[in-house]
Amino acid sequence: MSDQGGGAKLAIGVAVLPIIAMSAVLMVMAGGGANASPNSSACAGGGTAQTIGTVNLDAEQMANAQTIVSVTAGRHLPAFAAVVAEATAYTESTLHNSPTQSDHDSEGLFQQRVSVYTEAVAMDPVKATGAFLDRLVKVSNWQTNTVGVDAQTVQISKHPERYQPNAVLAQQLVGQFWSAGVAAAGPAPAGSPSRGSASTASTPATGSGPAICAGGGGAIPGGDLAGKIVGPHSNNVAGTTTIPAGLVISGSAKGYLAVKFALQQLGKPYVFGAAGPNAFDCSGLTMAAWAAAGVALPHLAAGQTANGAAEPTDLSQAVGGDLVMIPGSDGTAANPGHVGMVAGYVDEKDGRHLFIIQAPMTGVPVELTEATEWSGEITNVRHIA
């Protein structure tokens, strides 16, 4: 929107976004590993030895990774639970189901203590994953903690710093197998006790909502760089109210919650000054989305430029939940009148399609617009949390 009520300015003939490397914070290739063909609708692939990012994994490791995802999806837990489990298993055993006892009597994928878990559990990948998840869902605030905090709370390791660096790989593995795991699990039974604390609202139903291939855990530094952002140009109010198949939400736990809220508003009308629940203007949408994640923002696009941390306007560090400002129809570079929020991306054969969710203008509902439509106009990008 324009905070003055005029809506986003229609931009014709704007410059193409520069070829940039997109940050892979919580990045998951929508089409699988580095050797897989893009398949954004399923986020699937795997089955044999693969190179995931820069890590070579053999067939056993890939099979164990898929087992962890399948067990998690079978319990109708959020994908973030699988990310924590994958990162933990890779840290503890590099995803090899090792019978060799180390660190006292630890065995298996998660190096679980036989004296605590029993050997029958520790050495069975399905049971070991289940035992890990049983403890994970009892961790206070586990869905908003970082991967490293959750893993350490369950494992009580002497080296807690080792888990978080493996979270990017874990995200990529979950992205490889998550959609297939959810499809195999089917709908969650009503009142299912296996969902764990507060997981019901975080679990997308099969065939609806975004393909949360990236889970939505804590912010993760590092990772592989993705390809250039591609897409259409010349109409910054063009968009869709349908979530693209294979949409990956990257970013922090709070960013994930903000994006999830915003996606639930798709199709609702633009009304100047509105901040929900039935209509929104541009800053009203971003304000309400971040409020859902526990972060307060002012109801003004220009005012929101003072929040969070500045990021490059070429979107090279943009992740889910980041605010993107343009002048709009009656703002300026110094005092932008329109704001949207990075929602996520889809990797296709031609490159990365990055989407911004926005409440554009009167007559145009809340929609997803490809970031390339805002090429040459972006004045501010803010990472909120």
LOSENU-47424 format. One record per residue (C-alpha): chain; z, x, y. Coordinates in nm, 4 decimals. Example, Ala and Ser with C-alpha at 12.3 -4.5 7.8 and 13.67 -1.06 7.14 Angstrom:
BEGIN
+-----+----------+----------+----------+
: mol :       zz :       xx :       yy :
+-----+----------+----------+----------+
:   A :   0.7800 :   1.2300 :  -0.4500 :
:   A :   0.7140 :   1.3670 :  -0.1060 :
+-----+----------+----------+----------+
***
This chain:
BEGIN
+-----+----------+----------+----------+
: mol :       zz :       xx :       yy :
+-----+----------+----------+----------+
:   A :   0.0000 :   0.0000 :   0.0000 :
:   A :   0.0126 :   0.0876 :   0.3645 :
:   A :   0.3683 :   0.0416 :   0.4784 :
:   A :   0.2155 :  -0.1258 :   0.7807 :
:   A :   0.0525 :  -0.3828 :   0.5539 :
:   A :  -0.3076 :  -0.2647 :   0.5637 :
:   A :  -0.3309 :  -0.1328 :   0.2107 :
:   A :  -0.4780 :   0.1883 :   0.0728 :
:   A :  -0.7834 :   0.3106 :   0.2609 :
:   A :  -1.1142 :   0.2852 :   0.0763 :
:   A :  -1.2475 :   0.6397 :   0.0575 :
:   A :  -1.6193 :   0.6945 :   0.0120 :
:   A :  -1.7729 :   1.0299 :  -0.0708 :
:   A :  -1.4497 :   1.2300 :  -0.0868 :
:   A :  -1.4437 :   1.5790 :  -0.2333 :
:   A :  -1.3988 :   1.6350 :  -0.6024 :
:   A :  -1.0577 :   1.7554 :  -0.7147 :
:   A :  -1.0598 :   2.1307 :  -0.7733 :
:   A :  -1.0703 :   2.2596 :  -1.1264 :
:   A :  -0.7038 :   2.3016 :  -1.2001 :
:   A :  -0.4707 :   2.3683 :  -1.4891 :
:   A :  -0.2370 :   2.0759 :  -1.5419 :
:   A :   0.1252 :   2.1599 :  -1.6111 :
:   A :   0.2211 :   2.0937 :  -1.9700 :
:   A :   0.5779 :   1.9938 :  -1.9090 :
:   A :   0.6384 :   1.7747 :  -2.2116 :
:   A :   0.2620 :   1.8022 :  -2.2735 :
:   A :   0.1175 :   1.6544 :  -2.5895 :
:   A :  -0.2516 :   1.6813 :  -2.6692 :
:   A :  -0.3534 :   1.3223 :  -2.7246 :
:   A :  -0.5976 :   1.4248 :  -2.9925 :
:   A :  -0.3662 :   1.6426 :  -3.1986 :
:   A :  -0.3479 :   2.0182 :  -3.2388 :
:   A :  -0.5687 :   2.2835 :  -3.0887 :
:   A :  -0.8147 :   2.2549 :  -3.3762 :
:   A :  -0.8244 :   1.8766 :  -3.3816 :
:   A :  -1.0872 :   1.6563 :  -3.2219 :
:   A :  -0.9632 :   1.4386 :  -2.9343 :
:   A :  -0.8588 :   1.0931 :  -3.0497 :
:   A :  -0.6522 :   0.9483 :  -2.7724 :
:   A :  -0.6208 :   0.6061 :  -2.9314 :
:   A :  -0.4167 :   0.7359 :  -3.2219 :
:   A :  -0.2614 :   1.0659 :  -3.1098 :
:   A :  -0.3156 :   1.1613 :  -3.4722 :
:   A :  -0.4535 :   1.4426 :  -3.6826 :
:   A :  -0.2904 :   1.7144 :  -3.8894 :
:   A :  -0.2367 :   1.7349 :  -4.2626 :
:   A :  -0.3306 :   2.1004 :  -4.3058 :
:   A :  -0.2447 :   2.4312 :  -4.1411 :
:   A :  -0.3044 :   2.4138 :  -3.7677 :
:   A :  -0.2511 :   2.6029 :  -3.4466 :
:   A :  -0.0395 :   2.3893 :  -3.2158 :
:   A :  -0.0504 :   2.5397 :  -2.8707 :
:   A :   0.0012 :   2.9072 :  -2.9473 :
:   A :   0.1994 :   2.8522 :  -3.2684 :
:   A :   0.0367 :   2.8826 :  -3.6121 :
:   A :   0.1862 :   2.6361 :  -3.8588 :
:   A :   0.1110 :   2.6320 :  -4.2305 :
:   A :   0.0590 :   2.3227 :  -4.4439 :
:   A :   0.4264 :   2.3005 :  -4.5422 :
:   A :   0.5386 :   2.3141 :  -4.1824 :
:   A :   0.2922 :   2.0467 :  -4.0776 :
:   A :   0.3956 :   1.8240 :  -4.3680 :
:   A :   0.7622 :   1.8596 :  -4.2790 :
:   A :   0.6849 :   1.7856 :  -3.9150 :
:   A :   0.5086 :   1.4668 :  -4.0184 :
:   A :   0.8021 :   1.3686 :  -4.2393 :
:   A :   1.0434 :   1.3993 :  -3.9479 :
:   A :   0.8243 :   1.1750 :  -3.7327 :
:   A :   0.7756 :   0.9210 :  -4.0121 :
:   A :   1.1482 :   0.8918 :  -4.0781 :
:   A :   1.2232 :   0.8495 :  -3.7073 :
:   A :   0.9519 :   0.5895 :  -3.6572 :
:   A :   1.0677 :   0.4131 :  -3.9725 :
:   A :   1.4058 :   0.3643 :  -3.8125 :
:   A :   1.2401 :   0.2204 :  -3.5003 :
:   A :   1.3978 :   0.4838 :  -3.2804 :
:   A :   1.2274 :   0.6099 :  -2.9629 :
:   A :   0.9835 :   0.8968 :  -2.9978 :
:   A :   1.2298 :   1.1152 :  -2.8071 :
:   A :   1.4549 :   1.1121 :  -3.1144 :
:   A :   1.1714 :   1.2669 :  -3.3135 :
:   A :   1.1213 :   1.5295 :  -3.0442 :
:   A :   1.4869 :   1.6333 :  -3.0656 :
:   A :   1.4681 :   1.6421 :  -3.4451 :
:   A :   1.1461 :   1.8461 :  -3.4482 :
:   A :   1.2814 :   2.0986 :  -3.1979 :
:   A :   1.6005 :   2.1319 :  -3.3980 :
:   A :   1.4251 :   2.1775 :  -3.7321 :
:   A :   1.1826 :   2.4338 :  -3.5933 :
:   A :   1.4679 :   2.6264 :  -3.4335 :
:   A :   1.6779 :   2.6217 :  -3.7494 :
:   A :   1.4155 :   2.6821 :  -4.0182 :
:   A :   1.0719 :   2.7044 :  -3.8491 :
:   A :   1.0063 :   2.3776 :  -4.0390 :
:   A :   1.0390 :   2.5426 :  -4.3799 :
:   A :   1.2634 :   2.3614 :  -4.6274 :
:   A :   1.4540 :   2.6740 :  -4.7199 :
:   A :   1.6940 :   2.6737 :  -5.0180 :
:   A :   1.8339 :   3.0114 :  -4.9126 :
:   A :   2.1822 :   2.9688 :  -4.7801 :
:   A :   2.2369 :   3.1337 :  -4.4433 :
:   A :   2.5173 :   3.1042 :  -4.1923 :
:   A :   2.7718 :   3.0265 :  -4.4612 :
:   A :   2.6279 :   2.7462 :  -4.6787 :
:   A :   2.3453 :   2.6124 :  -4.4579 :
:   A :   2.0232 :   2.4959 :  -4.6243 :
:   A :   1.7060 :   2.2987 :  -4.5653 :
:   A :   1.5002 :   2.1973 :  -4.2628 :
:   A :   1.8000 :   2.1531 :  -4.0363 :
:   A :   2.0134 :   2.4240 :  -4.1959 :
:   A :   2.2797 :   2.1657 :  -4.2651 :
:   A :   2.6075 :   2.2776 :  -4.4197 :
:   A :   2.6137 :   2.1874 :  -4.7886 :
:   A :   2.9906 :   2.1550 :  -4.7712 :
:   A :   2.9462 :   1.8822 :  -4.5088 :
:   A :   2.6126 :   1.7136 :  -4.5879 :
:   A :   2.5836 :   1.7966 :  -4.9632 :
:   A :   2.2905 :   1.9880 :  -5.1079 :
:   A :   2.1187 :   1.6657 :  -5.2130 :
:   A :   2.0881 :   1.5721 :  -4.8449 :
:   A :   2.0267 :   1.9134 :  -4.6909 :
:   A :   1.7403 :   1.9979 :  -4.9276 :
:   A :   1.5652 :   1.6591 :  -4.9080 :
:   A :   1.3544 :   1.6452 :  -4.5882 :
:   A :   1.3775 :   1.2661 :  -4.5675 :
:   A :   1.7530 :   1.2507 :  -4.6216 :
:   A :   1.8129 :   1.5548 :  -4.4007 :
:   A :   1.6197 :   1.3942 :  -4.1156 :
:   A :   1.8114 :   1.0722 :  -4.1635 :
:   A :   2.1419 :   1.2556 :  -4.1548 :
:   A :   2.0424 :   1.4327 :  -3.8348 :
:   A :   1.9383 :   1.1045 :  -3.6712 :
:   A :   2.2633 :   0.9373 :  -3.7799 :
:   A :   2.4506 :   1.1901 :  -3.5712 :
:   A :   2.2020 :   1.2038 :  -3.2862 :
:   A :   2.2288 :   0.8342 :  -3.1975 :
:   A :   2.6059 :   0.8727 :  -3.1677 :
:   A :   2.5734 :   1.1429 :  -2.9006 :
:   A :   2.6761 :   1.0151 :  -2.5582 :
:   A :   2.3704 :   0.9516 :  -2.3372 :
:   A :   2.1418 :   1.1075 :  -2.5962 :
:   A :   1.8288 :   0.9388 :  -2.4644 :
:   A :   1.8696 :   1.0928 :  -2.1181 :
:   A :   2.0069 :   1.4332 :  -2.2183 :
:   A :   1.7751 :   1.7298 :  -2.2498 :
:   A :   1.6497 :   1.8225 :  -2.5947 :
:   A :   1.8701 :   2.1298 :  -2.5994 :
:   A :   2.1879 :   1.9390 :  -2.5163 :
:   A :   2.1265 :   1.6797 :  -2.7872 :
:   A :   2.0377 :   1.9378 :  -3.0506 :
:   A :   2.3422 :   2.1498 :  -2.9758 :
:   A :   2.5757 :   1.8499 :  -2.9773 :
:   A :   2.4637 :   1.7621 :  -3.3302 :
:   A :   2.4297 :   2.1127 :  -3.4705 :
:   A :   2.7193 :   2.2920 :  -3.2945 :
:   A :   2.5311 :   2.6219 :  -3.3060 :
:   A :   2.6536 :   2.9623 :  -3.1930 :
:   A :   2.3206 :   2.9943 :  -3.0124 :
:   A :   2.2716 :   2.6717 :  -2.8138 :
:   A :   2.0101 :   2.8331 :  -2.5898 :
:   A :   1.7556 :   2.8502 :  -2.8730 :
:   A :   1.6717 :   2.4786 :  -2.8963 :
:   A :   1.5225 :   2.3968 :  -2.5561 :
:   A :   1.2418 :   2.6585 :  -2.5663 :
:   A :   1.1003 :   2.4848 :  -2.8764 :
:   A :   1.0885 :   2.1426 :  -2.7121 :
:   A :   0.7270 :   2.1773 :  -2.5949 :
:   A :   0.6101 :   2.2474 :  -2.9513 :
:   A :   0.8184 :   1.9533 :  -3.0686 :
:   A :   0.6470 :   1.7253 :  -2.8166 :
:   A :   0.3073 :   1.8354 :  -2.9410 :
:   A :   0.4008 :   1.7705 :  -3.3030 :
:   A :   0.5392 :   1.4268 :  -3.2249 :
:   A :   0.2208 :   1.3462 :  -3.0354 :
:   A :   0.0208 :   1.4430 :  -3.3418 :
:   A :   0.1941 :   1.1973 :  -3.5724 :
:   A :   0.3778 :   0.9355 :  -3.3690 :
:   A :   0.1244 :   0.6527 :  -3.3479 :
:   A :   0.0540 :   0.6685 :  -3.7212 :
:   A :   0.4275 :   0.6703 :  -3.7905 :
:   A :   0.4863 :   0.3636 :  -3.5753 :
:   A :   0.1941 :   0.1819 :  -3.7353 :
:   A :   0.3268 :   0.2580 :  -4.0839 :
:   A :   0.6782 :   0.1458 :  -3.9882 :
:   A :   0.5621 :  -0.1930 :  -3.8619 :
:   A :   0.7620 :  -0.4158 :  -3.6267 :
:   A :   1.1354 :  -0.3612 :  -3.6105 :
:   A :   1.3369 :  -0.6337 :  -3.7861 :
:   A :   1.5272 :  -0.8577 :  -3.5482 :
:   A :   1.8776 :  -0.7247 :  -3.5031 :
:   A :   1.8007 :  -0.4106 :  -3.6993 :
:   A :   2.1165 :  -0.1929 :  -3.7141 :
:   A :   1.9102 :   0.1231 :  -3.7653 :
:   A :   1.7805 :   0.1416 :  -3.4115 :
:   A :   2.0673 :   0.3410 :  -3.2694 :
:   A :   2.2299 :   0.3013 :  -2.9311 :
:   A :   2.0094 :   0.1453 :  -2.6624 :
:   A :   1.6919 :   0.2303 :  -2.8485 :
:   A :   1.5452 :  -0.1164 :  -2.8673 :
:   A :   1.4103 :  -0.1203 :  -2.5148 :
:   A :   1.2669 :   0.2278 :  -2.5517 :
:   A :   1.0614 :   0.1626 :  -2.8620 :
:   A :   0.7069 :   0.0393 :  -2.7990 :
:   A :   0.5933 :  -0.2359 :  -3.0308 :
:   A :   0.2991 :  -0.1539 :  -3.2512 :
:   A :  -0.0238 :  -0.2231 :  -3.0681 :
:   A :   0.1360 :  -0.2783 :  -2.7278 :
:   A :   0.2470 :  -0.0640 :  -2.4397 :
:   A :   0.1642 :   0.3014 :  -2.3853 :
:   A :   0.1297 :   0.5429 :  -2.6720 :
:   A :   0.4428 :   0.7360 :  -2.5888 :
:   A :   0.3159 :   1.0474 :  -2.7588 :
:   A :   0.5311 :   1.2636 :  -2.5381 :
:   A :   0.8567 :   1.0872 :  -2.6093 :
:   A :   1.0301 :   1.1198 :  -2.2748 :
:   A :   1.2986 :   1.3813 :  -2.3039 :
:   A :   1.4474 :   1.6198 :  -2.0514 :
:   A :   1.2359 :   1.8447 :  -1.8358 :
:   A :   1.0960 :   2.1373 :  -2.0310 :
:   A :   0.9786 :   2.4557 :  -1.8595 :
:   A :   0.6741 :   2.6431 :  -1.9813 :
:   A :   0.4139 :   2.5356 :  -2.2328 :
:   A :   0.0389 :   2.5548 :  -2.2590 :
:   A :  -0.1958 :   2.4737 :  -1.9749 :
:   A :  -0.4255 :   2.1794 :  -2.0164 :
:   A :  -0.7809 :   2.1395 :  -1.8914 :
:   A :  -0.9148 :   2.0225 :  -1.5588 :
:   A :  -0.8601 :   1.6739 :  -1.4243 :
:   A :  -1.1768 :   1.4667 :  -1.4443 :
:   A :  -1.2691 :   1.1119 :  -1.3558 :
:   A :  -1.4439 :   0.8831 :  -1.1061 :
:   A :  -1.4406 :   0.9202 :  -0.7274 :
:   A :  -1.4969 :   0.7333 :  -0.4038 :
:   A :  -1.2764 :   0.4228 :  -0.4391 :
:   A :  -0.9024 :   0.4776 :  -0.4145 :
:   A :  -0.8209 :   0.1142 :  -0.4849 :
:   A :  -1.0276 :   0.1002 :  -0.8045 :
:   A :  -0.8136 :   0.0616 :  -1.1138 :
:   A :  -0.7051 :  -0.1257 :  -1.4224 :
:   A :  -0.4067 :  -0.3384 :  -1.5213 :
:   A :  -0.4495 :  -0.2313 :  -1.8843 :
:   A :  -0.2652 :   0.0753 :  -2.0138 :
:   A :  -0.5247 :   0.3201 :  -2.1493 :
:   A :  -0.5033 :   0.3944 :  -2.5197 :
:   A :  -0.3240 :   0.7202 :  -2.5849 :
:   A :  -0.1535 :   0.7411 :  -2.2447 :
:   A :   0.0899 :   1.0330 :  -2.2486 :
:   A :   0.3922 :   1.0201 :  -2.0197 :
:   A :   0.5121 :   1.3681 :  -1.9321 :
:   A :   0.8086 :   1.4754 :  -1.7256 :
:   A :   1.1849 :   1.4334 :  -1.7247 :
:   A :   1.3938 :   1.1665 :  -1.8919 :
:   A :   1.4422 :   0.9908 :  -1.5575 :
:   A :   1.0735 :   1.0237 :  -1.4765 :
:   A :   0.9933 :   0.8582 :  -1.8087 :
:   A :   1.2221 :   0.5662 :  -1.7262 :
:   A :   1.0650 :   0.5264 :  -1.3816 :
:   A :   0.7131 :   0.5237 :  -1.5269 :
:   A :   0.8126 :   0.2838 :  -1.8019 :
:   A :   0.9463 :   0.0395 :  -1.5427 :
:   A :   0.6352 :   0.0718 :  -1.3274 :
:   A :   0.4027 :   0.0098 :  -1.6209 :
:   A :   0.5858 :  -0.3151 :  -1.6889 :
:   A :   0.4811 :  -0.4343 :  -1.3413 :
:   A :   0.1052 :  -0.3984 :  -1.3979 :
:   A :  -0.0839 :  -0.7034 :  -1.2766 :
:   A :   0.1857 :  -0.8271 :  -1.0390 :
:   A :   0.0630 :  -0.9081 :  -0.6875 :
:   A :   0.0847 :  -0.6916 :  -0.3785 :
:   A :   0.3035 :  -0.8470 :  -0.1113 :
:   A :   0.3888 :  -0.6524 :   0.2008 :
:   A :   0.7612 :  -0.5703 :   0.2094 :
:   A :   0.8225 :  -0.6780 :  -0.1513 :
:   A :   1.0215 :  -0.4667 :  -0.3995 :
:   A :   1.0192 :  -0.6966 :  -0.7019 :
:   A :   1.0769 :  -0.8586 :  -0.9280 :
:   A :   0.7629 :  -1.0702 :  -0.8924 :
:   A :   0.5646 :  -0.8725 :  -0.6320 :
:   A :   0.5598 :  -0.5263 :  -0.4758 :
:   A :   0.4207 :  -0.3231 :  -0.1934 :
:   A :   0.3510 :   0.0459 :  -0.2521 :
:   A :   0.6868 :   0.1982 :  -0.1639 :
:   A :   0.8636 :  -0.1090 :  -0.3007 :
:   A :   0.7132 :  -0.0320 :  -0.6417 :
:   A :   0.8095 :   0.3348 :  -0.6387 :
:   A :   1.1546 :   0.2529 :  -0.5016 :
:   A :   1.2184 :  -0.0067 :  -0.7738 :
:   A :   1.0824 :   0.2209 :  -1.0469 :
:   A :   1.3114 :   0.5073 :  -0.9520 :
:   A :   1.6032 :   0.2688 :  -0.9067 :
:   A :   1.5519 :   0.1738 :  -1.2712 :
:   A :   1.6014 :   0.5427 :  -1.3495 :
:   A :   1.9158 :   0.5604 :  -1.1374 :
:   A :   1.7654 :   0.7288 :  -0.8302 :
:   A :   1.7741 :   0.5697 :  -0.4840 :
:   A :   1.4697 :   0.5976 :  -0.2562 :
:   A :   1.4016 :   0.4413 :   0.0849 :
:   A :   1.1574 :   0.1525 :   0.1128 :
:   A :   0.9003 :   0.3434 :   0.3146 :
:   A :   0.6187 :   0.5702 :   0.2006 :
:   A :   0.6732 :   0.8232 :   0.4791 :
:   A :   1.0469 :   0.8184 :   0.4147 :
:   A :   0.9964 :   0.8976 :   0.0486 :
:   A :   0.8271 :   1.2259 :   0.1438 :
:   A :   1.1726 :   1.3630 :   0.2266 :
:   A :   1.3027 :   1.3050 :  -0.1265 :
:   A :   1.2886 :   1.5404 :  -0.4233 :
:   A :   1.1011 :   1.8694 :  -0.4261 :
:   A :   0.7535 :   1.9405 :  -0.2924 :
:   A :   0.4761 :   2.0131 :  -0.5413 :
:   A :   0.1162 :   2.1305 :  -0.4912 :
:   A :  -0.1161 :   1.8601 :  -0.3636 :
:   A :  -0.3784 :   1.9681 :  -0.6193 :
:   A :  -0.1512 :   1.7999 :  -0.8806 :
:   A :  -0.1318 :   2.1246 :  -1.0780 :
:   A :   0.2381 :   2.0631 :  -1.1469 :
:   A :   0.2357 :   1.6843 :  -1.1490 :
:   A :   0.4264 :   1.5006 :  -1.4225 :
:   A :   0.5258 :   1.1414 :  -1.4859 :
:   A :   0.7275 :   0.9883 :  -1.2035 :
:   A :   0.6087 :   1.2261 :  -0.9311 :
:   A :   0.5256 :   1.0531 :  -0.6047 :
:   A :   0.1799 :   1.1045 :  -0.4517 :
:   A :   0.1165 :   1.0214 :  -0.0852 :
:   A :  -0.2044 :   0.9618 :   0.1101 :
:   A :  -0.2473 :   0.8470 :   0.4732 :
:   A :  -0.3698 :   0.5011 :   0.3740 :
:   A :  -0.5399 :   0.2718 :   0.6220 :
:   A :  -0.2990 :   0.3274 :   0.9088 :
:   A :  -0.0962 :   0.6384 :   0.8306 :
:   A :  -0.1491 :   1.0077 :   0.8931 :
:   A :  -0.1119 :   1.3314 :   0.6991 :
:   A :   0.2230 :   1.3891 :   0.8691 :
:   A :   0.3310 :   1.0264 :   0.8315 :
:   A :   0.1594 :   0.8915 :   0.5164 :
:   A :   0.1307 :   0.5174 :   0.4856 :
:   A :   0.0626 :   0.4872 :   0.1135 :
:   A :   0.2387 :   0.6107 :  -0.1989 :
:   A :   0.1716 :   0.5931 :  -0.5711 :
:   A :   0.3361 :   0.7464 :  -0.8734 :
:   A :   0.1972 :   0.9683 :  -1.1494 :
:   A :   0.2047 :   0.7584 :  -1.4653 :
:   A :   0.0541 :   0.9829 :  -1.7315 :
:   A :  -0.2671 :   1.1170 :  -1.8698 :
:   A :  -0.5221 :   1.0778 :  -2.1472 :
:   A :  -0.7072 :   1.3786 :  -2.2847 :
:   A :  -1.0693 :   1.2983 :  -2.3643 :
:   A :  -1.3640 :   1.5141 :  -2.4655 :
:   A :  -1.4665 :   1.5577 :  -2.1021 :
:   A :  -1.1209 :   1.6677 :  -1.9865 :
:   A :  -0.7922 :   1.5226 :  -1.8678 :
:   A :  -0.7804 :   1.1790 :  -1.7047 :
:   A :  -0.4671 :   1.1600 :  -1.4899 :
:   A :  -0.3474 :   0.8157 :  -1.3813 :
:   A :  -0.1524 :   0.7057 :  -1.0747 :
:   A :   0.0193 :   0.3669 :  -1.0728 :
:   A :   0.0107 :   0.1935 :  -0.7366 :
:   A :   0.0471 :  -0.1348 :  -0.5520 :
:   A :  -0.2710 :  -0.0933 :  -0.3449 :
:   A :  -0.3201 :  -0.3759 :  -0.0950 :
:   A :  -0.3273 :  -0.7493 :  -0.0448 :
:   A :  -0.5505 :  -0.9061 :  -0.3088 :
:   A :  -0.5269 :  -0.6086 :  -0.5461 :
:   A :  -0.2432 :  -0.6174 :  -0.8043 :
:   A :  -0.0304 :  -0.3321 :  -0.9304 :
:   A :  -0.2729 :  -0.1125 :  -1.1205 :
:   A :  -0.3460 :   0.2265 :  -1.2728 :
:   A :  -0.5948 :   0.4344 :  -1.0738 :
:   A :  -0.7433 :   0.7655 :  -1.1830 :
:   A :  -0.6094 :   1.0491 :  -0.9689 :
:   A :  -0.9613 :   1.1690 :  -0.8932 :
:   A :  -1.0070 :   0.8541 :  -0.6846 :
:   A :  -0.7542 :   1.0056 :  -0.4402 :
:   A :  -0.9400 :   1.3374 :  -0.4197 :
:   A :  -0.9243 :   1.5050 :  -0.0822 :
:   A :  -0.6695 :   1.2587 :   0.0575 :
:   A :  -0.3404 :   1.3684 :  -0.0970 :
:   A :  -0.0975 :   1.4960 :   0.1659 :
:   A :   0.2317 :   1.5115 :  -0.0297 :
:   A :   0.3454 :   1.5297 :  -0.3911 :
:   A :   0.7193 :   1.4950 :  -0.4573 :
:   A :   0.9038 :   1.5633 :  -0.7839 :
:   A :   1.2017 :   1.3293 :  -0.7614 :
:   A :   1.4099 :   1.4163 :  -1.0677 :
+-----+----------+----------+----------+
***
